Amino acid sequence: MLLAHKIRLAPNNVQATYFAKAAGTARFAYNWALARWQELYQASLADPARPKPNEAALRRELN
């Protein structure tokens, strides 16, 4: 049973630069969302009247 294909990329300099930028952007977005989630969660623990964090709100805030 074949479950996956491994494909080796041989990007040129322009493509390699684009891949590095895309990975950096994804890493930034993940780290920002994680930090914001933890911040909002701690705030909701301190004050139960505050809403708990949710994915949709974080996406709206990031965009």
mmCIF file as Biopython writes it, N, C-alpha, C and O atoms, coordinates in Angstrom:
data_model
#
loop_
_atom_site.group_PDB
_atom_site.id
_atom_site.type_symbol
_atom_site.label_atom_id
_atom_site.label_alt_id
_atom_site.label_comp_id
_atom_site.label_asym_id
_atom_site.label_entity_id
_atom_site.label_seq_id
_atom_site.pdbx_PDB_ins_code
_atom_site.Cartn_x
_atom_site.Cartn_y
_atom_site.Cartn_z
_atom_site.occupancy
_atom_site.B_iso_or_equiv
_atom_site.auth_seq_id
_atom_site.auth_asym_id
_atom_site.pdbx_PDB_model_num
ATOM 1   N N  . MET A ? 1  ? 0.842   -1.166 0.000  1.0 0.0 1  A 1 
ATOM 2   C CA . MET A ? 1  ? 0.000   0.000  0.000  1.0 0.0 1  A 1 
ATOM 3   C C  . MET A ? 1  ? 0.893   1.237  0.000  1.0 0.0 1  A 1 
ATOM 4   O O  . MET A ? 1  ? 1.780   1.373  0.843  1.0 0.0 1  A 1 
ATOM 5   N N  . LEU A ? 2  ? 0.655   2.119  -0.936 1.0 0.0 2  A 1 
ATOM 6   C CA . LEU A ? 2  ? 1.413   3.361  -1.057 1.0 0.0 2  A 1 
ATOM 7   C C  . LEU A ? 2  ? 0.701   4.455  -0.263 1.0 0.0 2  A 1 
ATOM 8   O O  . LEU A ? 2  ? -0.454  4.781  -0.539 1.0 0.0 2  A 1 
ATOM 9   N N  . LEU A ? 3  ? 1.394   5.013  0.717  1.0 0.0 3  A 1 
ATOM 10  C CA . LEU A ? 3  ? 0.772   6.016  1.575  1.0 0.0 3  A 1 
ATOM 11  C C  . LEU A ? 3  ? 1.204   7.434  1.241  1.0 0.0 3  A 1 
ATOM 12  O O  . LEU A ? 3  ? 0.448   8.379  1.468  1.0 0.0 3  A 1 
ATOM 13  N N  . ALA A ? 4  ? 2.416   7.596  0.703  1.0 0.0 4  A 1 
ATOM 14  C CA . ALA A ? 4  ? 2.901   8.945  0.440  1.0 0.0 4  A 1 
ATOM 15  C C  . ALA A ? 4  ? 3.971   8.914  -0.634 1.0 0.0 4  A 1 
ATOM 16  O O  . ALA A ? 4  ? 4.566   7.873  -0.914 1.0 0.0 4  A 1 
ATOM 17  N N  . HIS A ? 5  ? 4.203   10.065 -1.226 1.0 0.0 5  A 1 
ATOM 18  C CA . HIS A ? 5  ? 5.280   10.238 -2.188 1.0 0.0 5  A 1 
ATOM 19  C C  . HIS A ? 5  ? 6.280   11.212 -1.599 1.0 0.0 5  A 1 
ATOM 20  O O  . HIS A ? 5  ? 5.895   12.240 -1.041 1.0 0.0 5  A 1 
ATOM 21  N N  . LYS A ? 6  ? 7.550   10.900 -1.718 1.0 0.0 6  A 1 
ATOM 22  C CA . LYS A ? 6  ? 8.584   11.855 -1.349 1.0 0.0 6  A 1 
ATOM 23  C C  . LYS A ? 6  ? 9.073   12.503 -2.628 1.0 0.0 6  A 1 
ATOM 24  O O  . LYS A ? 6  ? 9.448   11.821 -3.582 1.0 0.0 6  A 1 
ATOM 25  N N  . ILE A ? 7  ? 9.066   13.804 -2.639 1.0 0.0 7  A 1 
ATOM 26  C CA . ILE A ? 7  ? 9.487   14.537 -3.825 1.0 0.0 7  A 1 
ATOM 27  C C  . ILE A ? 7  ? 10.615  15.467 -3.424 1.0 0.0 7  A 1 
ATOM 28  O O  . ILE A ? 7  ? 10.477  16.257 -2.490 1.0 0.0 7  A 1 
ATOM 29  N N  . ARG A ? 8  ? 11.709  15.376 -4.116 1.0 0.0 8  A 1 
ATOM 30  C CA . ARG A ? 8  ? 12.849  16.251 -3.843 1.0 0.0 8  A 1 
ATOM 31  C C  . ARG A ? 8  ? 12.730  17.490 -4.719 1.0 0.0 8  A 1 
ATOM 32  O O  . ARG A ? 8  ? 12.562  17.395 -5.935 1.0 0.0 8  A 1 
ATOM 33  N N  . LEU A ? 9  ? 12.820  18.638 -4.092 1.0 0.0 9  A 1 
ATOM 34  C CA . LEU A ? 9  ? 12.778  19.893 -4.826 1.0 0.0 9  A 1 
ATOM 35  C C  . LEU A ? 9  ? 14.197  20.370 -5.095 1.0 0.0 9  A 1 
ATOM 36  O O  . LEU A ? 9  ? 15.096  20.184 -4.275 1.0 0.0 9  A 1 
ATOM 37  N N  . ALA A ? 10 ? 14.382  20.973 -6.229 1.0 0.0 10 A 1 
ATOM 38  C CA . ALA A ? 10 ? 15.664  21.586 -6.571 1.0 0.0 10 A 1 
ATOM 39  C C  . ALA A ? 10 ? 15.374  23.036 -6.970 1.0 0.0 10 A 1 
ATOM 40  O O  . ALA A ? 10 ? 15.425  23.382 -8.151 1.0 0.0 10 A 1 
ATOM 41  N N  . PRO A ? 11 ? 15.067  23.886 -5.974 1.0 0.0 11 A 1 
ATOM 42  C CA . PRO A ? 11 ? 14.676  25.256 -6.307 1.0 0.0 11 A 1 
ATOM 43  C C  . PRO A ? 11 ? 15.860  26.105 -6.742 1.0 0.0 11 A 1 
ATOM 44  O O  . PRO A ? 11 ? 16.992  25.905 -6.302 1.0 0.0 11 A 1 
ATOM 45  N N  . ASN A ? 12 ? 15.567  27.061 -7.621 1.0 0.0 12 A 1 
ATOM 46  C CA . ASN A ? 12 ? 16.602  28.026 -7.973 1.0 0.0 12 A 1 
ATOM 47  C C  . ASN A ? 12 ? 16.663  29.077 -6.864 1.0 0.0 12 A 1 
ATOM 48  O O  . ASN A ? 12 ? 15.933  28.965 -5.880 1.0 0.0 12 A 1 
ATOM 49  N N  . ASN A ? 13 ? 17.501  30.077 -6.997 1.0 0.0 13 A 1 
ATOM 50  C CA . ASN A ? 13 ? 17.688  31.064 -5.926 1.0 0.0 13 A 1 
ATOM 51  C C  . ASN A ? 13 ? 16.416  31.852 -5.618 1.0 0.0 13 A 1 
ATOM 52  O O  . ASN A ? 13 ? 16.122  32.131 -4.456 1.0 0.0 13 A 1 
ATOM 53  N N  . VAL A ? 14 ? 15.676  32.204 -6.641 1.0 0.0 14 A 1 
ATOM 54  C CA . VAL A ? 14 ? 14.440  32.964 -6.432 1.0 0.0 14 A 1 
ATOM 55  C C  . VAL A ? 14 ? 13.426  32.111 -5.669 1.0 0.0 14 A 1 
ATOM 56  O O  . VAL A ? 14 ? 12.786  32.591 -4.734 1.0 0.0 14 A 1 
ATOM 57  N N  . GLN A ? 15 ? 13.284  30.860 -6.067 1.0 0.0 15 A 1 
ATOM 58  C CA . GLN A ? 15 ? 12.340  29.973 -5.393 1.0 0.0 15 A 1 
ATOM 59  C C  . GLN A ? 15 ? 12.776  29.682 -3.958 1.0 0.0 15 A 1 
ATOM 60  O O  . GLN A ? 15 ? 11.939  29.649 -3.056 1.0 0.0 15 A 1 
ATOM 61  N N  . ALA A ? 16 ? 14.064  29.472 -3.737 1.0 0.0 16 A 1 
ATOM 62  C CA . ALA A ? 16 ? 14.571  29.200 -2.389 1.0 0.0 16 A 1 
ATOM 63  C C  . ALA A ? 16 ? 14.319  30.394 -1.472 1.0 0.0 16 A 1 
ATOM 64  O O  . ALA A ? 16 ? 13.972  30.226 -0.303 1.0 0.0 16 A 1 
ATOM 65  N N  . THR A ? 17 ? 14.495  31.593 -2.007 1.0 0.0 17 A 1 
ATOM 66  C CA . THR A ? 17 ? 14.217  32.799 -1.224 1.0 0.0 17 A 1 
ATOM 67  C C  . THR A ? 17 ? 12.736  32.882 -0.877 1.0 0.0 17 A 1 
ATOM 68  O O  . THR A ? 17 ? 12.378  33.218 0.252  1.0 0.0 17 A 1 
ATOM 69  N N  . TYR A ? 18 ? 11.880  32.579 -1.841 1.0 0.0 18 A 1 
ATOM 70  C CA . TYR A ? 18 ? 10.438  32.595 -1.592 1.0 0.0 18 A 1 
ATOM 71  C C  . TYR A ? 18 ? 10.057  31.569 -0.528 1.0 0.0 18 A 1 
ATOM 72  O O  . TYR A ? 18 ? 9.272   31.873 0.371  1.0 0.0 18 A 1 
ATOM 73  N N  . PHE A ? 19 ? 10.604  30.357 -0.623 1.0 0.0 19 A 1 
ATOM 74  C CA . PHE A ? 19 ? 10.296  29.315 0.364  1.0 0.0 19 A 1 
ATOM 75  C C  . PHE A ? 19 ? 10.729  29.746 1.762  1.0 0.0 19 A 1 
ATOM 76  O O  . PHE A ? 19 ? 10.011  29.510 2.734  1.0 0.0 19 A 1 
ATOM 77  N N  . ALA A ? 20 ? 11.887  30.371 1.866  1.0 0.0 20 A 1 
ATOM 78  C CA . ALA A ? 20 ? 12.384  30.830 3.169  1.0 0.0 20 A 1 
ATOM 79  C C  . ALA A ? 20 ? 11.475  31.921 3.738  1.0 0.0 20 A 1 
ATOM 80  O O  . ALA A ? 20 ? 11.178  31.923 4.933  1.0 0.0 20 A 1 
ATOM 81  N N  . LYS A ? 21 ? 11.033  32.846 2.883  1.0 0.0 21 A 1 
ATOM 82  C CA . LYS A ? 21 ? 10.131  33.906 3.343  1.0 0.0 21 A 1 
ATOM 83  C C  . LYS A ? 21 ? 8.784   33.328 3.778  1.0 0.0 21 A 1 
ATOM 84  O O  . LYS A ? 21 ? 8.225   33.747 4.791  1.0 0.0 21 A 1 
ATOM 85  N N  . ALA A ? 22 ? 8.267   32.368 3.012  1.0 0.0 22 A 1 
ATOM 86  C CA . ALA A ? 22 ? 6.984   31.756 3.353  1.0 0.0 22 A 1 
ATOM 87  C C  . ALA A ? 22 ? 7.073   31.013 4.683  1.0 0.0 22 A 1 
ATOM 88  O O  . ALA A ? 22 ? 6.156   31.088 5.501  1.0 0.0 22 A 1 
ATOM 89  N N  . ALA A ? 23 ? 8.171   30.299 4.898  1.0 0.0 23 A 1 
ATOM 90  C CA . ALA A ? 23 ? 8.351   29.586 6.165  1.0 0.0 23 A 1 
ATOM 91  C C  . ALA A ? 23 ? 8.486   30.574 7.317  1.0 0.0 23 A 1 
ATOM 92  O O  . ALA A ? 23 ? 7.957   30.331 8.402  1.0 0.0 23 A 1 
ATOM 93  N N  . GLY A ? 24 ? 9.180   31.673 7.099  1.0 0.0 24 A 1 
ATOM 94  C CA . GLY A ? 24 ? 9.324   32.690 8.138  1.0 0.0 24 A 1 
ATOM 95  C C  . GLY A ? 24 ? 7.994   33.332 8.492  1.0 0.0 24 A 1 
ATOM 96  O O  . GLY A ? 24 ? 7.722   33.600 9.663  1.0 0.0 24 A 1 
ATOM 97  N N  . THR A ? 25 ? 7.169   33.579 7.489  1.0 0.0 25 A 1 
ATOM 98  C CA . THR A ? 25 ? 5.852   34.162 7.726  1.0 0.0 25 A 1 
ATOM 99  C C  . THR A ? 25 ? 4.970   33.201 8.512  1.0 0.0 25 A 1 
ATOM 100 O O  . THR A ? 25 ? 4.279   33.608 9.446  1.0 0.0 25 A 1 
ATOM 101 N N  . ALA A ? 26 ? 4.996   31.932 8.134  1.0 0.0 26 A 1 
ATOM 102 C CA . ALA A ? 26 ? 4.206   30.928 8.852  1.0 0.0 26 A 1 
ATOM 103 C C  . ALA A ? 26 ? 4.677   30.794 10.294 1.0 0.0 26 A 1 
ATOM 104 O O  . ALA A ? 26 ? 3.862   30.675 11.209 1.0 0.0 26 A 1 
ATOM 105 N N  . ARG A ? 27 ? 5.980   30.813 10.494 1.0 0.0 27 A 1 
ATOM 106 C CA . ARG A ? 27 ? 6.537   30.702 11.849 1.0 0.0 27 A 1 
ATOM 107 C C  . ARG A ? 27 ? 6.122   31.916 12.686 1.0 0.0 27 A 1 
ATOM 108 O O  . ARG A ? 27 ? 5.755   31.773 13.853 1.0 0.0 27 A 1 
ATOM 109 N N  . PHE A ? 28 ? 6.181   33.107 12.090 1.0 0.0 28 A 1 
ATOM 110 C CA . PHE A ? 28 ? 5.760   34.317 12.802 1.0 0.0 28 A 1 
ATOM 111 C C  . PHE A ? 28 ? 4.293   34.220 13.202 1.0 0.0 28 A 1 
ATOM 112 O O  . PHE A ? 28 ? 3.942   34.505 14.348 1.0 0.0 28 A 1 
ATOM 113 N N  . ALA A ? 29 ? 3.432   33.819 12.265 1.0 0.0 29 A 1 
ATOM 114 C CA . ALA A ? 29 ? 1.998   33.745 12.546 1.0 0.0 29 A 1 
ATOM 115 C C  . ALA A ? 29 ? 1.711   32.734 13.651 1.0 0.0 29 A 1 
ATOM 116 O O  . ALA A ? 29 ? 0.896   32.999 14.534 1.0 0.0 29 A 1 
ATOM 117 N N  . TYR A ? 30 ? 2.371   31.584 13.612 1.0 0.0 30 A 1 
ATOM 118 C CA . TYR A ? 30 ? 2.159   30.564 14.642 1.0 0.0 30 A 1 
ATOM 119 C C  . TYR A ? 30 ? 2.613   31.070 16.006 1.0 0.0 30 A 1 
ATOM 120 O O  . TYR A ? 30 ? 1.884   30.943 16.989 1.0 0.0 30 A 1 
ATOM 121 N N  . ASN A ? 31 ? 3.800   31.637 16.068 1.0 0.0 31 A 1 
ATOM 122 C CA . ASN A ? 31 ? 4.328   32.116 17.347 1.0 0.0 31 A 1 
ATOM 123 C C  . ASN A ? 31 ? 3.492   33.269 17.902 1.0 0.0 31 A 1 
ATOM 124 O O  . ASN A ? 31 ? 3.258   33.342 19.109 1.0 0.0 31 A 1 
ATOM 125 N N  . TRP A ? 32 ? 3.045   34.166 17.029 1.0 0.0 32 A 1 
ATOM 126 C CA . TRP A ? 32 ? 2.203   35.271 17.471 1.0 0.0 32 A 1 
ATOM 127 C C  . TRP A ? 32 ? 0.888   34.745 18.034 1.0 0.0 32 A 1 
ATOM 128 O O  . TRP A ? 32 ? 0.451   35.167 19.104 1.0 0.0 32 A 1 
ATOM 129 N N  . ALA A ? 33 ? 0.256   33.818 17.306 1.0 0.0 33 A 1 
ATOM 130 C CA . ALA A ? 33 ? -1.032  33.282 17.746 1.0 0.0 33 A 1 
ATOM 131 C C  . ALA A ? 33 ? -0.892  32.515 19.060 1.0 0.0 33 A 1 
ATOM 132 O O  . ALA A ? 33 ? -1.758  32.614 19.929 1.0 0.0 33 A 1 
ATOM 133 N N  . LEU A ? 34 ? 0.180   31.761 19.209 1.0 0.0 34 A 1 
ATOM 134 C CA . LEU A ? 34 ? 0.393   31.018 20.451 1.0 0.0 34 A 1 
ATOM 135 C C  . LEU A ? 34 ? 0.568   31.972 21.628 1.0 0.0 34 A 1 
ATOM 136 O O  . LEU A ? 34 ? -0.032  31.766 22.683 1.0 0.0 34 A 1 
ATOM 137 N N  . ALA A ? 35 ? 1.373   33.001 21.462 1.0 0.0 35 A 1 
ATOM 138 C CA . ALA A ? 35 ? 1.587   33.971 22.539 1.0 0.0 35 A 1 
ATOM 139 C C  . ALA A ? 35 ? 0.288   34.706 22.874 1.0 0.0 35 A 1 
ATOM 140 O O  . ALA A ? 35 ? -0.029  34.914 24.045 1.0 0.0 35 A 1 
ATOM 141 N N  . ARG A ? 36 ? -0.455  35.093 21.851 1.0 0.0 36 A 1 
ATOM 142 C CA . ARG A ? 36 ? -1.716  35.811 22.078 1.0 0.0 36 A 1 
ATOM 143 C C  . ARG A ? 36 ? -2.737  34.911 22.763 1.0 0.0 36 A 1 
ATOM 144 O O  . ARG A ? 36 ? -3.461  35.350 23.657 1.0 0.0 36 A 1 
ATOM 145 N N  . TRP A ? 37 ? -2.792  33.632 22.334 1.0 0.0 37 A 1 
ATOM 146 C CA . TRP A ? 37 ? -3.715  32.667 22.944 1.0 0.0 37 A 1 
ATOM 147 C C  . TRP A ? 37 ? -3.409  32.523 24.431 1.0 0.0 37 A 1 
ATOM 148 O O  . TRP A ? 37 ? -4.319  32.551 25.260 1.0 0.0 37 A 1 
ATOM 149 N N  . GLN A ? 38 ? -2.134  32.368 24.768 1.0 0.0 38 A 1 
ATOM 150 C CA . GLN A ? 38 ? -1.743  32.206 26.167 1.0 0.0 38 A 1 
ATOM 151 C C  . GLN A ? 38 ? -2.065  33.464 26.972 1.0 0.0 38 A 1 
ATOM 152 O O  . GLN A ? 38 ? -2.506  33.384 28.119 1.0 0.0 38 A 1 
ATOM 153 N N  . GLU A ? 39 ? -1.842  34.620 26.360 1.0 0.0 39 A 1 
ATOM 154 C CA . GLU A ? 39 ? -2.151  35.888 27.028 1.0 0.0 39 A 1 
ATOM 155 C C  . GLU A ? 39 ? -3.647  36.004 27.319 1.0 0.0 39 A 1 
ATOM 156 O O  . GLU A ? 39 ? -4.042  36.360 28.430 1.0 0.0 39 A 1 
ATOM 157 N N  . LEU A ? 40 ? -4.475  35.703 26.321 1.0 0.0 40 A 1 
ATOM 158 C CA . LEU A ? 40 ? -5.922  35.791 26.506 1.0 0.0 40 A 1 
ATOM 159 C C  . LEU A ? 40 ? -6.428  34.742 27.488 1.0 0.0 40 A 1 
ATOM 160 O O  . LEU A ? 40 ? -7.345  35.009 28.265 1.0 0.0 40 A 1 
ATOM 161 N N  . TYR A ? 41 ? -5.840  33.561 27.457 1.0 0.0 41 A 1 
ATOM 162 C CA . TYR A ? 41 ? -6.261  32.494 28.369 1.0 0.0 41 A 1 
ATOM 163 C C  . TYR A ? 41 ? -5.948  32.864 29.814 1.0 0.0 41 A 1 
ATOM 164 O O  . TYR A ? 41 ? -6.778  32.668 30.703 1.0 0.0 41 A 1 
ATOM 165 N N  . GLN A ? 42 ? -4.749  33.399 30.050 1.0 0.0 42 A 1 
ATOM 166 C CA . GLN A ? 42 ? -4.390  33.809 31.410 1.0 0.0 42 A 1 
ATOM 167 C C  . GLN A ? 42 ? -5.302  34.941 31.890 1.0 0.0 42 A 1 
ATOM 168 O O  . GLN A ? 42 ? -5.679  34.985 33.061 1.0 0.0 42 A 1 
ATOM 169 N N  . ALA A ? 43 ? -5.649  35.845 30.991 1.0 0.0 43 A 1 
ATOM 170 C CA . ALA A ? 43 ? -6.556  36.936 31.351 1.0 0.0 43 A 1 
ATOM 171 C C  . ALA A ? 43 ? -7.944  36.392 31.691 1.0 0.0 43 A 1 
ATOM 172 O O  . ALA A ? 43 ? -8.603  36.899 32.598 1.0 0.0 43 A 1 
ATOM 173 N N  . SER A ? 44 ? -8.391  35.360 30.967 1.0 0.0 44 A 1 
ATOM 174 C CA . SER A ? 44 ? -9.711  34.786 31.251 1.0 0.0 44 A 1 
ATOM 175 C C  . SER A ? 44 ? -9.704  34.015 32.568 1.0 0.0 44 A 1 
ATOM 176 O O  . SER A ? 44 ? -10.737 33.920 33.231 1.0 0.0 44 A 1 
ATOM 177 N N  . LEU A ? 45 ? -8.559  33.466 32.951 1.0 0.0 45 A 1 
ATOM 178 C CA . LEU A ? 45 ? -8.477  32.796 34.250 1.0 0.0 45 A 1 
ATOM 179 C C  . LEU A ? 45 ? -8.525  33.810 35.388 1.0 0.0 45 A 1 
ATOM 180 O O  . LEU A ? 45 ? -9.150  33.563 36.420 1.0 0.0 45 A 1 
ATOM 181 N N  . ALA A ? 46 ? -7.869  34.945 35.200 1.0 0.0 46 A 1 
ATOM 182 C CA . ALA A ? 46 ? -7.838  35.977 36.231 1.0 0.0 46 A 1 
ATOM 183 C C  . ALA A ? 46 ? -9.202  36.652 36.385 1.0 0.0 46 A 1 
ATOM 184 O O  . ALA A ? 46 ? -9.607  36.997 37.495 1.0 0.0 46 A 1 
ATOM 185 N N  . ASP A ? 47 ? -9.904  36.836 35.273 1.0 0.0 47 A 1 
ATOM 186 C CA . ASP A ? 47 ? -11.218 37.484 35.297 1.0 0.0 47 A 1 
ATOM 187 C C  . ASP A ? 47 ? -12.192 36.618 34.502 1.0 0.0 47 A 1 
ATOM 188 O O  . ASP A ? 47 ? -12.211 36.694 33.273 1.0 0.0 47 A 1 
ATOM 189 N N  . PRO A ? 48 ? -13.000 35.798 35.173 1.0 0.0 48 A 1 
ATOM 190 C CA . PRO A ? 48 ? -13.906 34.879 34.462 1.0 0.0 48 A 1 
ATOM 191 C C  . PRO A ? 48 ? -14.925 35.574 33.557 1.0 0.0 48 A 1 
ATOM 192 O O  . PRO A ? 48 ? -15.521 34.922 32.700 1.0 0.0 48 A 1 
ATOM 193 N N  . ALA A ? 49 ? -15.135 36.866 33.727 1.0 0.0 49 A 1 
ATOM 194 C CA . ALA A ? 49 ? -16.075 37.587 32.863 1.0 0.0 49 A 1 
ATOM 195 C C  . ALA A ? 49 ? -15.510 37.774 31.455 1.0 0.0 49 A 1 
ATOM 196 O O  . ALA A ? 49 ? -16.263 37.969 30.501 1.0 0.0 49 A 1 
ATOM 197 N N  . ARG A ? 50 ? -14.189 37.715 31.328 1.0 0.0 50 A 1 
ATOM 198 C CA . ARG A ? 50 ? -13.569 37.867 30.000 1.0 0.0 50 A 1 
ATOM 199 C C  . ARG A ? 50 ? -13.755 36.579 29.208 1.0 0.0 50 A 1 
ATOM 200 O O  . ARG A ? 50 ? -13.707 35.490 29.778 1.0 0.0 50 A 1 
ATOM 201 N N  . PRO A ? 51 ? -13.967 36.692 27.904 1.0 0.0 51 A 1 
ATOM 202 C CA . PRO A ? 51 ? -14.163 35.477 27.098 1.0 0.0 51 A 1 
ATOM 203 C C  . PRO A ? 51 ? -12.861 34.703 26.929 1.0 0.0 51 A 1 
ATOM 204 O O  . PRO A ? 51 ? -11.770 35.272 26.943 1.0 0.0 51 A 1 
ATOM 205 N N  . LYS A ? 52 ? -13.007 33.394 26.768 1.0 0.0 52 A 1 
ATOM 206 C CA . LYS A ? 52 ? -11.839 32.563 26.494 1.0 0.0 52 A 1 
ATOM 207 C C  . LYS A ? 52 ? -11.428 32.773 25.037 1.0 0.0 52 A 1 
ATOM 208 O O  . LYS A ? 52 ? -12.258 33.144 24.207 1.0 0.0 52 A 1 
ATOM 209 N N  . PRO A ? 53 ? -10.170 32.541 24.726 1.0 0.0 53 A 1 
ATOM 210 C CA . PRO A ? 53 ? -9.721  32.743 23.342 1.0 0.0 53 A 1 
ATOM 211 C C  . PRO A ? 53 ? -10.347 31.710 22.408 1.0 0.0 53 A 1 
ATOM 212 O O  . PRO A ? 53 ? -10.661 30.591 22.814 1.0 0.0 53 A 1 
ATOM 213 N N  . ASN A ? 54 ? -10.519 32.112 21.144 1.0 0.0 54 A 1 
ATOM 214 C CA . ASN A ? 54 ? -10.982 31.168 20.128 1.0 0.0 54 A 1 
ATOM 215 C C  . ASN A ? 54 ? -10.268 31.457 18.815 1.0 0.0 54 A 1 
ATOM 216 O O  . ASN A ? 54 ? -9.753  32.553 18.589 1.0 0.0 54 A 1 
ATOM 217 N N  . GLU A ? 55 ? -10.252 30.456 17.968 1.0 0.0 55 A 1 
ATOM 218 C CA . GLU A ? 55 ? -9.484  30.541 16.725 1.0 0.0 55 A 1 
ATOM 219 C C  . GLU A ? 55 ? -9.993  31.647 15.806 1.0 0.0 55 A 1 
ATOM 220 O O  . GLU A ? 55 ? -9.199  32.377 15.213 1.0 0.0 55 A 1 
ATOM 221 N N  . ALA A ? 56 ? -11.296 31.771 15.688 1.0 0.0 56 A 1 
ATOM 222 C CA . ALA A ? 56 ? -11.857 32.769 14.774 1.0 0.0 56 A 1 
ATOM 223 C C  . ALA A ? 56 ? -11.449 34.187 15.172 1.0 0.0 56 A 1 
ATOM 224 O O  . ALA A ? 56 ? -11.112 35.004 14.315 1.0 0.0 56 A 1 
ATOM 225 N N  . ALA A ? 57 ? -11.481 34.471 16.461 1.0 0.0 57 A 1 
ATOM 226 C CA . ALA A ? 57 ? -11.100 35.807 16.922 1.0 0.0 57 A 1 
ATOM 227 C C  . ALA A ? 57 ? -9.626  36.080 16.640 1.0 0.0 57 A 1 
ATOM 228 O O  . ALA A ? 57 ? -9.260  37.187 16.246 1.0 0.0 57 A 1 
ATOM 229 N N  . LEU A ? 58 ? -8.781  35.071 16.842 1.0 0.0 58 A 1 
ATOM 230 C CA . LEU A ? 58 ? -7.355  35.252 16.558 1.0 0.0 58 A 1 
ATOM 231 C C  . LEU A ? 58 ? -7.111  35.474 15.070 1.0 0.0 58 A 1 
ATOM 232 O O  . LEU A ? 58 ? -6.281  36.301 14.692 1.0 0.0 58 A 1 
ATOM 233 N N  . ARG A ? 59 ? -7.827  34.743 14.230 1.0 0.0 59 A 1 
ATOM 234 C CA . ARG A ? 59 ? -7.665  34.928 12.782 1.0 0.0 59 A 1 
ATOM 235 C C  . ARG A ? 59 ? -8.088  36.330 12.355 1.0 0.0 59 A 1 
ATOM 236 O O  . ARG A ? 59 ? -7.423  36.963 11.534 1.0 0.0 59 A 1 
ATOM 237 N N  . ARG A ? 60 ? -9.196  36.811 12.916 1.0 0.0 60 A 1 
ATOM 238 C CA . ARG A ? 60 ? -9.645  38.174 12.590 1.0 0.0 60 A 1 
ATOM 239 C C  . ARG A ? 60 ? -8.618  39.203 13.050 1.0 0.0 60 A 1 
ATOM 240 O O  . ARG A ? 60 ? -8.348  40.175 12.344 1.0 0.0 60 A 1 
ATOM 241 N N  . GLU A ? 61 ? -8.049  38.991 14.225 1.0 0.0 61 A 1 
ATOM 242 C CA . GLU A ? 61 ? -7.072  39.938 14.759 1.0 0.0 61 A 1 
ATOM 243 C C  . GLU A ? 61 ? -5.788  39.941 13.925 1.0 0.0 61 A 1 
ATOM 244 O O  . GLU A ? 61 ? -5.195  40.996 13.703 1.0 0.0 61 A 1 
ATOM 245 N N  . LEU A ? 62 ? -5.369  38.786 13.474 1.0 0.0 62 A 1 
ATOM 246 C CA . LEU A ? 62 ? -4.142  38.691 12.678 1.0 0.0 62 A 1 
ATOM 247 C C  . LEU A ? 62 ? -4.339  39.294 11.295 1.0 0.0 62 A 1 
ATOM 248 O O  . LEU A ? 62 ? -3.447  39.959 10.769 1.0 0.0 62 A 1 
ATOM 249 N N  . ASN A ? 63 ? -5.498  39.061 10.713 1.0 0.0 63 A 1 
ATOM 250 C CA . ASN A ? 63 ? -5.750  39.582 9.371  1.0 0.0 63 A 1 
ATOM 251 C C  . ASN A ? 63 ? -6.150  41.017 9.478  1.0 0.0 63 A 1 
ATOM 252 O O  . ASN A ? 63 ? -6.412  41.662 8.463  1.0 0.0 63 A 1 
#
